[in-house]
Amino acid sequence: SSDVCSSDLELTILTGLIRVVVSGRGQQIGDFSSRWGTSILIGALLAVVLLAIGHAILKPSLERALSLGPKMGQGDQAAMQEMARIQNRFKMTGFVQIGLGLVIVGMMILARLS
């Protein structure tokens, strides 16, 4: 369910924050002269954006899609058209999430090499 994915991302963000604190380099976050701090900050902000996308777009769309199932089963054309729009929203959101995920991984690599 979307709650499980959301919880996984929330746990990932939390453990990332803990790791920054434990590393002793937390004071470098926001210090734009530090490549490590800048990359960690950008990655963390994008992770929060990813979480917000899940809560604001995917969760309501999933709930709506589930509610359309019985109507579609009865041959409701309007429900089928709405489902097609929801599927397109999932597809576009998925592309955005993949792009953000790749940037986040890039920021992690940059931080590791710093």
GIMOFEN-V764305 format. One record per residue. RES is the residue in one small letter. OMEGA is omega in whole degrees, 0 to 359 (* if undefined). Layout:
res/omega
RES/OMEGA
RES/OMEGA
This chain:
res/omega
s/181
s/179
d/179
v/180
c/180
s/180
s/178
d/180
l/178
e/178
l/179
t/179
i/179
l/181
t/175
g/177
l/178
i/181
r/178
v/180
v/182
v/182
s/182
g/182
r/183
g/180
q/180
q/180
i/182
g/176
d/187
f/173
s/179
s/179
r/180
w/182
g/180
t/181
s/177
i/180
l/180
i/179
g/180
a/179
l/178
l/176
a/177
v/176
v/178
l/178
l/180
a/177
i/179
g/182
h/187
a/186
i/188
l/183
k/178
p/180
s/178
l/179
e/179
r/180
a/179
l/180
s/180
l/183
g/180
p/179
k/179
m/179
g/179
q/176
g/181
d/183
q/179
a/178
a/179
m/178
q/178
e/178
m/178
a/177
r/179
i/178
q/177
n/178
r/177
f/182
k/180
m/178
t/177
g/177
f/178
v/180
q/178
i/179
g/178
l/179
g/178
l/177
v/179
i/178
v/177
g/179
m/178
m/179
i/179
l/179
a/181
r/182
l/181
s/*
